[in-house]
């Protein structure tokens, strides 16, 4: 793979347009099995629990001038809570496990180790020949398989995505290492549960990262050929972890699930790639196949939070995000109501809390309340009531039956709420205000015009001026309008008189100029011609008359 451009400081620009990190090897690695492996020392340092909490948490900013917001602005602000992410014990434990899982996948794959080079060539030959993959016993991988299953809405996918943000996806190692390292690759299991579709997704992501053409090369081949290609790429590009999400989609009445799980175990045990699968509780059926035969396997199950100190801490953080007119303090009673409404599903709790505020804003309530939260569950989110009933029962079969019902888009829910709102009362309120304003304006108009007419001014002209002034300043009082109308009329009268005078002067000039020209031609006095034309009277005759 050719490199287009090198930034000597930090980045390398690949043909795909992706900026890859240029390897920078840490010298402060304390763990001996990690210390001399460039694939590990090029990774960021292991986070402390405090660092992990700070990195993964996200609390949206809170408006400081919320008291100045009108209802529409408050309603707009509700979706800010979408990015709220409170880190709890489950998340910290997941980060620590993933950190170890990723690094262990590189133990035994040190590109500077002679044994690694030998093993690489053995595997490469086996893959090209289509033989069964195996390695000498003394070169077994320390890579692990890792399953994370749990109830929908517990934030499994969001948590792993936040953890992945800590690690660069692509690292370029110059000589003497001389390799390209893909640290992680996350795939979503296709809805049709197809092994081929999953393989196509793998090749497509690799091509987008590296600018290669593996998809074109493998697209029309058999699944077994594709699987061999994936193993080659994983080995060549030092893939540390492959994360496959939505594993429950593999539940099909065919051998696809078994084939995939066998292949993933081979990736772990022989190729040395760490494989993590994520899914809902339904994914248990897939994991009961062959995934657990991986030599080193980690399994985590995320269940809804119990009503405990951890739940109270979570709701206490969430309670800061209120956009209603009145801030309702957090207390154990309201927290318990939210727990009952959500059954400890954290994502559902956030959405109930937010939609309840939407109801409060729309229906002119002061703030969040038990009644509003229960209305949200019973009316706005009625589709999830069977799932909540199953959770309350504690019956695993019932829970798995209904958990797919949980799919709530917060923005869509708020949009439905706002568009379905009966705005008649609001419209009627505005209509009455406008009517009252018109009545007050008519009364004011009558007072001003009566006074103006009493002062001898023209009514029609006064009405026209009044309309102009009230349009410019609807809040103007009676005195201001009376003075304004009189001034405007007087100004217009002066302008009219001046205009008439100027017009008369122009008309006079039209008559006098031709007579003056005629007098000049006839060499006579202009006075005599004006007198003959009747413009000048004989003073003696005028006097006698």
One Martini backbone bead per residue (centre of mass of N, CA, C, O) as a GRO file, in nm:
protein
  545
    1UNK     BB    1   0.093   0.038   0.026
    2UNK     BB    2   0.062   0.359  -0.050
    3UNK     BB    3   0.193   0.678   0.040
    4UNK     BB    4   0.117   1.006  -0.016
    5UNK     BB    5   0.162   1.144   0.282
    6UNK     BB    6   0.385   1.298   0.526
    7UNK     BB    7   0.361   1.369   0.868
    8UNK     BB    8   0.618   1.403   1.088
    9UNK     BB    9   0.450   1.437   1.348
   10UNK     BB   10   0.160   1.226   1.318
   11UNK     BB   11   0.059   1.188   1.018
   12UNK     BB   12  -0.099   0.976   0.758
   13UNK     BB   13  -0.184   0.985   0.422
   14UNK     BB   14  -0.412   0.809   0.254
   15UNK     BB   15  -0.571   0.715  -0.037
   16UNK     BB   16  -0.859   0.732   0.119
   17UNK     BB   17  -0.814   1.005   0.318
   18UNK     BB   18  -0.700   0.892   0.565
   19UNK     BB   19  -0.584   0.961   0.892
   20UNK     BB   20  -0.304   0.827   1.016
   21UNK     BB   21  -0.123   0.714   1.266
   22UNK     BB   22   0.189   0.766   1.380
   23UNK     BB   23   0.401   0.590   1.538
   24UNK     BB   24   0.427   0.612   1.909
   25UNK     BB   25   0.647   0.497   2.142
   26UNK     BB   26   0.623   0.395   2.448
   27UNK     BB   27   0.839   0.403   2.762
   28UNK     BB   28   0.610   0.354   3.018
   29UNK     BB   29   0.580   0.053   3.027
   30UNK     BB   30   0.511  -0.179   3.299
   31UNK     BB   31   0.428  -0.427   3.139
   32UNK     BB   32   0.613  -0.683   3.025
   33UNK     BB   33   0.425  -0.816   2.793
   34UNK     BB   34   0.406  -0.512   2.651
   35UNK     BB   35   0.678  -0.347   2.625
   36UNK     BB   36   0.817  -0.481   2.331
   37UNK     BB   37   0.542  -0.407   2.175
   38UNK     BB   38   0.452  -0.200   1.918
   39UNK     BB   39   0.137  -0.265   1.911
   40UNK     BB   40   0.115  -0.152   2.216
   41UNK     BB   41   0.301   0.111   2.249
   42UNK     BB   42   0.113   0.268   2.030
   43UNK     BB   43  -0.083   0.286   2.236
   44UNK     BB   44  -0.252   0.404   2.461
   45UNK     BB   45  -0.274   0.430   2.771
   46UNK     BB   46  -0.376   0.310   3.056
   47UNK     BB   47  -0.653   0.366   3.226
   48UNK     BB   48  -0.787   0.494   3.475
   49UNK     BB   49  -1.077   0.518   3.638
   50UNK     BB   50  -1.087   0.826   3.624
   51UNK     BB   51  -1.020   0.861   3.323
   52UNK     BB   52  -1.258   0.694   3.218
   53UNK     BB   53  -1.481   0.867   3.334
   54UNK     BB   54  -1.401   1.131   3.191
   55UNK     BB   55  -1.405   1.024   2.894
   56UNK     BB   56  -1.705   0.891   2.883
   57UNK     BB   57  -1.838   1.123   2.978
   58UNK     BB   58  -2.159   1.316   2.917
   59UNK     BB   59  -2.247   1.666   2.972
   60UNK     BB   60  -2.447   1.881   2.885
   61UNK     BB   61  -2.515   2.189   2.860
   62UNK     BB   62  -2.649   2.450   3.067
   63UNK     BB   63  -2.867   2.686   3.079
   64UNK     BB   64  -2.847   3.010   3.232
   65UNK     BB   65  -3.116   3.165   3.078
   66UNK     BB   66  -3.397   3.004   3.111
   67UNK     BB   67  -3.599   3.230   3.214
   68UNK     BB   68  -3.601   3.365   2.908
   69UNK     BB   69  -3.761   3.139   2.797
   70UNK     BB   70  -3.973   3.018   2.584
   71UNK     BB   71  -4.150   2.743   2.502
   72UNK     BB   72  -4.012   2.680   2.229
   73UNK     BB   73  -3.721   2.688   2.344
   74UNK     BB   74  -3.760   2.460   2.546
   75UNK     BB   75  -3.843   2.240   2.345
   76UNK     BB   76  -3.579   2.249   2.175
   77UNK     BB   77  -3.386   2.164   2.426
   78UNK     BB   78  -3.456   1.862   2.492
   79UNK     BB   79  -3.244   1.713   2.286
   80UNK     BB   80  -2.979   1.752   2.453
   81UNK     BB   81  -3.005   1.472   2.617
   82UNK     BB   82  -2.896   1.265   2.406
   83UNK     BB   83  -2.577   1.306   2.508
   84UNK     BB   84  -2.624   1.174   2.766
   85UNK     BB   85  -2.353   1.025   2.982
   86UNK     BB   86  -2.350   0.795   3.237
   87UNK     BB   87  -2.110   0.663   3.448
   88UNK     BB   88  -2.071   0.336   3.561
   89UNK     BB   89  -1.982   0.029   3.660
   90UNK     BB   90  -2.025  -0.110   3.388
   91UNK     BB   91  -1.840   0.080   3.219
   92UNK     BB   92  -1.574   0.050   3.377
   93UNK     BB   93  -1.556  -0.258   3.342
   94UNK     BB   94  -1.557  -0.256   3.032
   95UNK     BB   95  -1.302  -0.090   2.987
   96UNK     BB   96  -1.103  -0.277   3.134
   97UNK     BB   97  -1.160  -0.530   2.964
   98UNK     BB   98  -1.097  -0.412   2.682
   99UNK     BB   99  -0.808  -0.325   2.734
  100UNK     BB  100  -0.706  -0.615   2.779
  101UNK     BB  101  -0.822  -0.756   2.527
  102UNK     BB  102  -0.660  -0.593   2.317
  103UNK     BB  103  -0.365  -0.642   2.417
  104UNK     BB  104  -0.373  -0.958   2.424
  105UNK     BB  105  -0.396  -0.991   2.108
  106UNK     BB  106  -0.072  -0.901   2.080
  107UNK     BB  107   0.020  -1.129   2.227
  108UNK     BB  108   0.230  -1.308   2.005
  109UNK     BB  109   0.241  -1.041   1.775
  110UNK     BB  110   0.542  -0.964   1.737
  111UNK     BB  111   0.709  -0.824   1.465
  112UNK     BB  112   1.011  -0.860   1.614
  113UNK     BB  113   0.955  -1.157   1.621
  114UNK     BB  114   1.058  -1.449   1.483
  115UNK     BB  115   0.815  -1.633   1.545
  116UNK     BB  116   0.608  -1.454   1.407
  117UNK     BB  117   0.715  -1.480   1.119
  118UNK     BB  118   0.681  -1.784   1.102
  119UNK     BB  119   0.378  -1.800   1.164
  120UNK     BB  120   0.286  -1.623   0.933
  121UNK     BB  121   0.382  -1.816   0.703
  122UNK     BB  122   0.214  -2.059   0.786
  123UNK     BB  123  -0.064  -1.928   0.762
  124UNK     BB  124  -0.039  -1.830   0.470
  125UNK     BB  125  -0.012  -2.113   0.347
  126UNK     BB  126  -0.277  -2.233   0.457
  127UNK     BB  127  -0.467  -2.028   0.323
  128UNK     BB  128  -0.378  -2.075   0.024
  129UNK     BB  129  -0.441  -2.400   0.053
  130UNK     BB  130  -0.699  -2.456   0.239
  131UNK     BB  131  -0.622  -2.524   0.519
  132UNK     BB  132  -0.599  -2.604   0.828
  133UNK     BB  133  -0.571  -2.414   1.112
  134UNK     BB  134  -0.240  -2.398   1.267
  135UNK     BB  135  -0.021  -2.412   1.556
  136UNK     BB  136   0.215  -2.428   1.753
  137UNK     BB  137   0.196  -2.468   2.096
  138UNK     BB  138   0.417  -2.226   2.157
  139UNK     BB  139   0.205  -2.009   1.975
  140UNK     BB  140  -0.020  -1.925   2.135
  141UNK     BB  141  -0.275  -1.725   2.188
  142UNK     BB  142  -0.408  -1.444   2.403
  143UNK     BB  143  -0.663  -1.425   2.285
  144UNK     BB  144  -1.009  -1.324   2.306
  145UNK     BB  145  -1.331  -1.372   2.392
  146UNK     BB  146  -1.625  -1.141   2.378
  147UNK     BB  147  -1.926  -1.098   2.562
  148UNK     BB  148  -2.219  -0.871   2.518
  149UNK     BB  149  -2.513  -0.886   2.700
  150UNK     BB  150  -2.853  -0.736   2.686
  151UNK     BB  151  -3.071  -0.508   2.736
  152UNK     BB  152  -3.251  -0.296   2.592
  153UNK     BB  153  -3.126   0.032   2.677
  154UNK     BB  154  -2.824  -0.003   2.830
  155UNK     BB  155  -2.573   0.096   2.635
  156UNK     BB  156  -2.371  -0.093   2.484
  157UNK     BB  157  -2.296   0.050   2.214
  158UNK     BB  158  -2.225   0.327   2.331
  159UNK     BB  159  -1.997   0.235   2.517
  160UNK     BB  160  -1.806   0.110   2.300
  161UNK     BB  161  -1.781   0.369   2.130
  162UNK     BB  162  -1.643   0.539   2.350
  163UNK     BB  163  -1.398   0.354   2.382
  164UNK     BB  164  -1.297   0.361   2.081
  165UNK     BB  165  -1.223   0.670   2.084
  166UNK     BB  166  -0.943   0.620   2.234
  167UNK     BB  167  -0.869   0.464   1.970
  168UNK     BB  168  -0.698   0.422   1.710
  169UNK     BB  169  -0.765   0.260   1.408
  170UNK     BB  170  -0.488   0.371   1.273
  171UNK     BB  171  -0.145   0.244   1.227
  172UNK     BB  172   0.178   0.352   1.129
  173UNK     BB  173   0.474   0.154   1.071
  174UNK     BB  174   0.780   0.196   1.048
  175UNK     BB  175   1.078   0.127   1.026
  176UNK     BB  176   1.121  -0.200   1.127
  177UNK     BB  177   0.825  -0.288   1.130
  178UNK     BB  178   0.648  -0.236   0.871
  179UNK     BB  179   0.324  -0.164   0.937
  180UNK     BB  180  -0.029  -0.210   0.941
  181UNK     BB  181  -0.265  -0.103   1.198
  182UNK     BB  182  -0.568  -0.246   1.302
  183UNK     BB  183  -0.721  -0.208   1.594
  184UNK     BB  184  -1.030  -0.177   1.487
  185UNK     BB  185  -1.356  -0.343   1.412
  186UNK     BB  186  -1.697  -0.250   1.332
  187UNK     BB  187  -1.987  -0.461   1.314
  188UNK     BB  188  -2.302  -0.525   1.172
  189UNK     BB  189  -2.536  -0.742   1.190
  190UNK     BB  190  -2.736  -0.856   0.974
  191UNK     BB  191  -3.079  -0.891   0.945
  192UNK     BB  192  -3.047  -1.173   0.770
  193UNK     BB  193  -2.795  -1.339   0.886
  194UNK     BB  194  -2.562  -1.311   0.679
  195UNK     BB  195  -2.244  -1.407   0.611
  196UNK     BB  196  -2.190  -1.257   0.346
  197UNK     BB  197  -2.273  -0.971   0.438
  198UNK     BB  198  -2.058  -0.953   0.658
  199UNK     BB  199  -1.812  -0.983   0.472
  200UNK     BB  200  -1.870  -0.737   0.295
  201UNK     BB  201  -1.850  -0.534   0.528
  202UNK     BB  202  -1.555  -0.585   0.589
  203UNK     BB  203  -1.430  -0.508   0.311
  204UNK     BB  204  -1.549  -0.223   0.299
  205UNK     BB  205  -1.403  -0.109   0.551
  206UNK     BB  206  -1.116  -0.161   0.458
  207UNK     BB  207  -1.130   0.013   0.201
  208UNK     BB  208  -1.197   0.282   0.348
  209UNK     BB  209  -0.929   0.287   0.509
  210UNK     BB  210  -0.700   0.198   0.266
  211UNK     BB  211  -0.785   0.190  -0.050
  212UNK     BB  212  -0.881  -0.076  -0.138
  213UNK     BB  213  -1.010  -0.399  -0.331
  214UNK     BB  214  -1.153  -0.643  -0.177
  215UNK     BB  215  -1.449  -0.643  -0.263
  216UNK     BB  216  -1.398  -0.694  -0.562
  217UNK     BB  217  -1.236  -0.964  -0.517
  218UNK     BB  218  -1.481  -1.118  -0.319
  219UNK     BB  219  -1.787  -1.077  -0.397
  220UNK     BB  220  -1.804  -1.351  -0.607
  221UNK     BB  221  -1.750  -1.541  -0.385
  222UNK     BB  222  -1.734  -1.756  -0.153
  223UNK     BB  223  -1.758  -1.785   0.181
  224UNK     BB  224  -1.493  -1.944   0.225
  225UNK     BB  225  -1.316  -1.737   0.072
  226UNK     BB  226  -1.384  -1.496   0.247
  227UNK     BB  227  -1.280  -1.609   0.515
  228UNK     BB  228  -0.989  -1.634   0.421
  229UNK     BB  229  -0.954  -1.331   0.359
  230UNK     BB  230  -0.999  -1.228   0.647
  231UNK     BB  231  -0.760  -1.376   0.777
  232UNK     BB  232  -0.541  -1.239   0.611
  233UNK     BB  233  -0.605  -0.946   0.685
  234UNK     BB  234  -0.583  -0.975   0.993
  235UNK     BB  235  -0.283  -1.056   0.982
  236UNK     BB  236  -0.154  -0.829   0.803
  237UNK     BB  237  -0.313  -0.578   0.978
  238UNK     BB  238  -0.323  -0.623   1.284
  239UNK     BB  239  -0.586  -0.703   1.418
  240UNK     BB  240  -0.718  -0.665   1.738
  241UNK     BB  241  -1.044  -0.599   1.694
  242UNK     BB  242  -1.364  -0.758   1.657
  243UNK     BB  243  -1.685  -0.605   1.633
  244UNK     BB  244  -2.012  -0.755   1.687
  245UNK     BB  245  -2.323  -0.642   1.632
  246UNK     BB  246  -2.632  -0.769   1.659
  247UNK     BB  247  -2.635  -1.094   1.706
  248UNK     BB  248  -2.947  -1.174   1.701
  249UNK     BB  249  -2.962  -1.192   1.377
  250UNK     BB  250  -2.850  -1.505   1.373
  251UNK     BB  251  -3.136  -1.615   1.420
  252UNK     BB  252  -3.153  -1.917   1.235
  253UNK     BB  253  -3.269  -2.203   1.041
  254UNK     BB  254  -2.940  -2.252   1.021
  255UNK     BB  255  -2.573  -2.263   0.972
  256UNK     BB  256  -2.464  -1.973   1.006
  257UNK     BB  257  -2.404  -1.947   1.306
  258UNK     BB  258  -2.202  -2.182   1.328
  259UNK     BB  259  -2.002  -2.080   1.117
  260UNK     BB  260  -1.930  -1.812   1.252
  261UNK     BB  261  -1.837  -1.916   1.530
  262UNK     BB  262  -1.608  -2.092   1.422
  263UNK     BB  263  -1.450  -1.861   1.290
  264UNK     BB  264  -1.408  -1.682   1.542
  265UNK     BB  265  -1.247  -1.893   1.701
  266UNK     BB  266  -1.014  -1.904   1.496
  267UNK     BB  267  -0.927  -1.612   1.521
  268UNK     BB  268  -0.847  -1.640   1.818
  269UNK     BB  269  -0.666  -1.909   1.836
  270UNK     BB  270  -0.483  -1.852   1.566
  271UNK     BB  271  -0.464  -1.550   1.464
  272UNK     BB  272  -0.522  -1.346   1.731
  273UNK     BB  273  -0.804  -1.224   1.738
  274UNK     BB  274  -1.017  -1.021   1.885
  275UNK     BB  275  -1.357  -1.112   1.985
  276UNK     BB  276  -1.662  -0.919   1.978
  277UNK     BB  277  -1.993  -0.958   2.110
  278UNK     BB  278  -2.321  -0.804   2.055
  279UNK     BB  279  -2.637  -0.830   2.245
  280UNK     BB  280  -2.913  -0.950   2.324
  281UNK     BB  281  -3.070  -1.199   2.494
  282UNK     BB  282  -3.109  -1.365   2.227
  283UNK     BB  283  -2.794  -1.424   2.181
  284UNK     BB  284  -2.764  -1.679   2.359
  285UNK     BB  285  -2.827  -1.889   2.136
  286UNK     BB  286  -2.558  -1.840   1.986
  287UNK     BB  287  -2.350  -1.877   2.230
  288UNK     BB  288  -2.431  -2.193   2.267
  289UNK     BB  289  -2.245  -2.296   2.073
  290UNK     BB  290  -1.888  -2.230   2.005
  291UNK     BB  291  -1.767  -1.976   2.154
  292UNK     BB  292  -1.667  -2.116   2.436
  293UNK     BB  293  -1.409  -2.274   2.303
  294UNK     BB  294  -1.248  -2.063   2.352
  295UNK     BB  295  -0.975  -2.049   2.547
  296UNK     BB  296  -1.056  -1.736   2.604
  297UNK     BB  297  -1.341  -1.622   2.794
  298UNK     BB  298  -1.580  -1.348   2.795
  299UNK     BB  299  -1.872  -1.269   3.005
  300UNK     BB  300  -2.149  -1.035   2.969
  301UNK     BB  301  -2.431  -0.906   3.168
  302UNK     BB  302  -2.689  -0.667   3.109
  303UNK     BB  303  -2.892  -0.537   3.342
  304UNK     BB  304  -3.103  -0.381   3.499
  305UNK     BB  305  -3.122  -0.159   3.725
  306UNK     BB  306  -3.143  -0.126   4.042
  307UNK     BB  307  -3.284  -0.002   4.328
  308UNK     BB  308  -3.025   0.219   4.408
  309UNK     BB  309  -2.754   0.409   4.443
  310UNK     BB  310  -2.697   0.409   4.137
  311UNK     BB  311  -2.974   0.514   4.050
  312UNK     BB  312  -2.966   0.779   4.212
  313UNK     BB  313  -2.718   0.892   4.070
  314UNK     BB  314  -2.831   0.894   3.784
  315UNK     BB  315  -3.087   1.077   3.843
  316UNK     BB  316  -2.934   1.317   3.962
  317UNK     BB  317  -2.793   1.390   3.694
  318UNK     BB  318  -3.050   1.410   3.515
  319UNK     BB  319  -3.206   1.644   3.683
  320UNK     BB  320  -3.053   1.893   3.555
  321UNK     BB  321  -3.241   1.839   3.285
  322UNK     BB  322  -3.434   2.122   3.291
  323UNK     BB  323  -3.703   2.314   3.089
  324UNK     BB  324  -3.887   2.418   3.281
  325UNK     BB  325  -4.016   2.669   3.474
  326UNK     BB  326  -3.971   2.453   3.705
  327UNK     BB  327  -3.755   2.333   3.941
  328UNK     BB  328  -3.730   1.994   4.035
  329UNK     BB  329  -3.624   1.832   4.283
  330UNK     BB  330  -3.447   1.574   4.388
  331UNK     BB  331  -3.593   1.251   4.478
  332UNK     BB  332  -3.675   0.933   4.578
  333UNK     BB  333  -3.969   0.926   4.478
  334UNK     BB  334  -3.926   1.012   4.180
  335UNK     BB  335  -3.711   0.798   4.123
  336UNK     BB  336  -3.907   0.558   4.172
  337UNK     BB  337  -4.104   0.626   3.949
  338UNK     BB  338  -3.899   0.605   3.716
  339UNK     BB  339  -3.834   0.312   3.773
  340UNK     BB  340  -4.119   0.196   3.731
  341UNK     BB  341  -4.141   0.306   3.430
  342UNK     BB  342  -3.842   0.160   3.337
  343UNK     BB  343  -3.704  -0.080   3.497
  344UNK     BB  344  -3.386   0.026   3.470
  345UNK     BB  345  -3.386   0.157   3.188
  346UNK     BB  346  -3.194   0.413   3.101
  347UNK     BB  347  -3.297   0.514   2.824
  348UNK     BB  348  -3.595   0.520   2.909
  349UNK     BB  349  -3.566   0.723   3.139
  350UNK     BB  350  -3.473   0.963   2.970
  351UNK     BB  351  -3.729   0.973   2.786
  352UNK     BB  352  -3.943   1.009   3.000
  353UNK     BB  353  -3.825   1.267   3.126
  354UNK     BB  354  -3.842   1.435   2.860
  355UNK     BB  355  -4.140   1.396   2.767
  356UNK     BB  356  -4.261   1.510   3.028
  357UNK     BB  357  -4.160   1.796   2.968
  358UNK     BB  358  -4.316   1.834   2.710
  359UNK     BB  359  -4.589   1.822   2.848
  360UNK     BB  360  -4.548   2.061   3.040
  361UNK     BB  361  -4.508   2.279   2.823
  362UNK     BB  362  -4.770   2.237   2.654
  363UNK     BB  363  -4.969   2.228   2.934
  364UNK     BB  364  -4.866   2.441   3.149
  365UNK     BB  365  -4.662   2.323   3.341
  366UNK     BB  366  -4.418   2.359   3.572
  367UNK     BB  367  -4.330   2.037   3.600
  368UNK     BB  368  -4.222   1.760   3.705
  369UNK     BB  369  -4.410   1.444   3.751
  370UNK     BB  370  -4.573   1.163   3.819
  371UNK     BB  371  -4.810   1.200   3.624
  372UNK     BB  372  -4.643   1.256   3.368
  373UNK     BB  373  -4.478   0.992   3.359
  374UNK     BB  374  -4.728   0.802   3.341
  375UNK     BB  375  -4.847   0.924   3.082
  376UNK     BB  376  -4.619   0.851   2.894
  377UNK     BB  377  -4.648   0.539   2.924
  378UNK     BB  378  -4.970   0.522   2.864
  379UNK     BB  379  -4.953   0.709   2.587
  380UNK     BB  380  -4.677   0.768   2.430
  381UNK     BB  381  -4.548   0.456   2.527
  382UNK     BB  382  -4.752   0.206   2.489
  383UNK     BB  383  -4.574  -0.008   2.323
  384UNK     BB  384  -4.395  -0.090   2.603
  385UNK     BB  385  -4.582  -0.231   2.816
  386UNK     BB  386  -4.517  -0.534   2.770
  387UNK     BB  387  -4.219  -0.510   2.853
  388UNK     BB  388  -4.266  -0.406   3.144
  389UNK     BB  389  -4.430  -0.648   3.236
  390UNK     BB  390  -4.202  -0.854   3.193
  391UNK     BB  391  -3.997  -0.723   3.386
  392UNK     BB  392  -4.174  -0.748   3.642
  393UNK     BB  393  -4.190  -1.065   3.630
  394UNK     BB  394  -3.892  -1.201   3.552
  395UNK     BB  395  -3.938  -1.344   3.276
  396UNK     BB  396  -3.722  -1.438   3.033
  397UNK     BB  397  -3.917  -1.519   2.802
  398UNK     BB  398  -4.089  -1.260   2.807
  399UNK     BB  399  -3.860  -1.063   2.757
  400UNK     BB  400  -3.761  -1.178   2.479
  401UNK     BB  401  -4.037  -1.135   2.336
  402UNK     BB  402  -4.041  -0.792   2.393
  403UNK     BB  403  -3.763  -0.635   2.348
  404UNK     BB  404  -3.811  -0.540   2.041
  405UNK     BB  405  -4.007  -0.300   2.119
  406UNK     BB  406  -3.752  -0.135   2.179
  407UNK     BB  407  -3.808   0.178   1.994
  408UNK     BB  408  -3.693   0.508   2.058
  409UNK     BB  409  -3.745   0.828   1.923
  410UNK     BB  410  -3.717   1.127   2.057
  411UNK     BB  411  -3.772   1.329   1.825
  412UNK     BB  412  -4.024   1.187   1.721
  413UNK     BB  413  -4.190   1.207   1.983
  414UNK     BB  414  -4.187   1.521   1.999
  415UNK     BB  415  -4.318   1.569   1.726
  416UNK     BB  416  -4.584   1.428   1.781
  417UNK     BB  417  -4.660   1.602   2.023
  418UNK     BB  418  -4.664   1.882   1.877
  419UNK     BB  419  -4.864   1.806   1.632
  420UNK     BB  420  -5.104   1.683   1.829
  421UNK     BB  421  -5.167   1.942   1.942
  422UNK     BB  422  -5.417   2.141   2.084
  423UNK     BB  423  -5.439   2.489   1.969
  424UNK     BB  424  -5.712   2.636   2.031
  425UNK     BB  425  -5.651   2.792   2.293
  426UNK     BB  426  -5.423   2.963   2.176
  427UNK     BB  427  -5.582   3.092   1.945
  428UNK     BB  428  -5.805   3.218   2.122
  429UNK     BB  429  -5.620   3.396   2.287
  430UNK     BB  430  -5.516   3.564   2.045
  431UNK     BB  431  -5.792   3.662   1.949
  432UNK     BB  432  -5.872   3.821   2.206
  433UNK     BB  433  -5.630   4.009   2.208
  434UNK     BB  434  -5.685   4.138   1.930
  435UNK     BB  435  -5.964   4.244   1.995
  436UNK     BB  436  -5.886   4.424   2.234
  437UNK     BB  437  -5.689   4.596   2.070
  438UNK     BB  438  -5.900   4.707   1.870
  439UNK     BB  439  -6.086   4.844   2.076
  440UNK     BB  440  -5.874   5.032   2.199
  441UNK     BB  441  -5.806   5.171   1.928
  442UNK     BB  442  -6.086   5.290   1.865
  443UNK     BB  443  -6.111   5.463   2.118
  444UNK     BB  444  -5.856   5.629   2.061
  445UNK     BB  445  -5.939   5.738   1.784
  446UNK     BB  446  -6.187   5.897   1.871
  447UNK     BB  447  -6.049   6.095   2.063
  448UNK     BB  448  -5.848   6.224   1.865
  449UNK     BB  449  -6.046   6.311   1.632
  450UNK     BB  450  -6.231   6.490   1.798
  451UNK     BB  451  -6.011   6.698   1.875
  452UNK     BB  452  -5.920   6.775   1.587
  453UNK     BB  453  -6.196   6.872   1.474
  454UNK     BB  454  -6.237   7.095   1.695
  455UNK     BB  455  -5.974   7.247   1.552
  456UNK     BB  456  -6.054   7.240   1.226
  457UNK     BB  457  -6.000   6.971   1.103
  458UNK     BB  458  -5.976   6.725   0.878
  459UNK     BB  459  -6.102   6.410   0.903
  460UNK     BB  460  -5.973   6.247   0.674
  461UNK     BB  461  -5.683   6.343   0.728
  462UNK     BB  462  -5.667   6.252   1.026
  463UNK     BB  463  -5.712   5.946   0.978
  464UNK     BB  464  -5.462   5.896   0.804
  465UNK     BB  465  -5.251   5.989   1.014
  466UNK     BB  466  -5.325   5.798   1.242
  467UNK     BB  467  -5.264   5.528   1.095
  468UNK     BB  468  -4.963   5.588   1.058
  469UNK     BB  469  -4.883   5.620   1.361
  470UNK     BB  470  -4.992   5.341   1.477
  471UNK     BB  471  -4.805   5.169   1.297
  472UNK     BB  472  -4.532   5.278   1.412
  473UNK     BB  473  -4.691   5.304   1.720
  474UNK     BB  474  -4.895   5.098   1.902
  475UNK     BB  475  -4.814   5.233   2.206
  476UNK     BB  476  -4.934   5.494   2.178
  477UNK     BB  477  -5.068   5.766   2.314
  478UNK     BB  478  -5.295   6.017   2.308
  479UNK     BB  479  -5.106   6.265   2.315
  480UNK     BB  480  -4.905   6.179   2.097
  481UNK     BB  481  -5.118   6.154   1.870
  482UNK     BB  482  -5.236   6.439   1.875
  483UNK     BB  483  -4.976   6.591   1.817
  484UNK     BB  484  -4.897   6.434   1.559
  485UNK     BB  485  -5.145   6.504   1.386
  486UNK     BB  486  -5.123   6.813   1.393
  487UNK     BB  487  -4.837   6.839   1.280
  488UNK     BB  488  -4.885   6.687   1.015
  489UNK     BB  489  -5.109   6.871   0.903
  490UNK     BB  490  -4.951   7.138   0.912
  491UNK     BB  491  -4.723   7.047   0.728
  492UNK     BB  492  -4.907   6.984   0.485
  493UNK     BB  493  -5.031   7.270   0.455
  494UNK     BB  494  -4.768   7.417   0.397
  495UNK     BB  495  -4.699   7.253   0.146
  496UNK     BB  496  -4.955   7.327  -0.016
  497UNK     BB  497  -4.916   7.635  -0.022
  498UNK     BB  498  -4.637   7.633  -0.153
  499UNK     BB  499  -4.725   7.483  -0.407
  500UNK     BB  500  -4.937   7.690  -0.508
  501UNK     BB  501  -4.743   7.930  -0.537
  502UNK     BB  502  -4.549   7.797  -0.733
  503UNK     BB  503  -4.762   7.742  -0.951
  504UNK     BB  504  -4.842   8.039  -1.001
  505UNK     BB  505  -4.565   8.134  -1.087
  506UNK     BB  506  -4.544   7.947  -1.333
  507UNK     BB  507  -4.796   8.057  -1.483
  508UNK     BB  508  -4.697   8.352  -1.508
  509UNK     BB  509  -4.442   8.288  -1.676
  510UNK     BB  510  -4.592   8.173  -1.925
  511UNK     BB  511  -4.710   8.465  -1.998
  512UNK     BB  512  -4.469   8.677  -1.975
  513UNK     BB  513  -4.244   8.569  -2.163
  514UNK     BB  514  -4.378   8.614  -2.445
  515UNK     BB  515  -4.420   8.924  -2.411
  516UNK     BB  516  -4.123   8.993  -2.371
  517UNK     BB  517  -4.032   8.885  -2.648
  518UNK     BB  518  -4.215   9.072  -2.821
  519UNK     BB  519  -4.100   9.347  -2.718
  520UNK     BB  520  -3.816   9.295  -2.824
  521UNK     BB  521  -3.886   9.270  -3.126
  522UNK     BB  522  -4.062   9.558  -3.133
  523UNK     BB  523  -3.935   9.771  -2.952
  524UNK     BB  524  -4.090   9.762  -2.675
  525UNK     BB  525  -4.271   9.791  -2.403
  526UNK     BB  526  -4.383   9.564  -2.176
  527UNK     BB  527  -4.596   9.739  -2.042
  528UNK     BB  528  -4.769   9.799  -2.294
  529UNK     BB  529  -4.843   9.501  -2.358
  530UNK     BB  530  -4.974   9.436  -2.084
  531UNK     BB  531  -5.190   9.655  -2.108
  532UNK     BB  532  -5.318   9.553  -2.374
  533UNK     BB  533  -5.374   9.259  -2.241
  534UNK     BB  534  -5.491   9.337  -1.933
  535UNK     BB  535  -5.271   9.315  -1.687
  536UNK     BB  536  -5.290   9.638  -1.691
  537UNK     BB  537  -5.417   9.906  -1.532
  538UNK     BB  538  -5.560  10.211  -1.528
  539UNK     BB  539  -5.544  10.414  -1.259
  540UNK     BB  540  -5.744  10.640  -1.337
  541UNK     BB  541  -5.983  10.458  -1.416
  542UNK     BB  542  -6.004  10.310  -1.148
  543UNK     BB  543  -6.059  10.564  -0.984
  544UNK     BB  544  -6.312  10.666  -1.131
  545UNK     BB  545  -6.468  10.392  -1.088
   0.00000   0.00000   0.00000
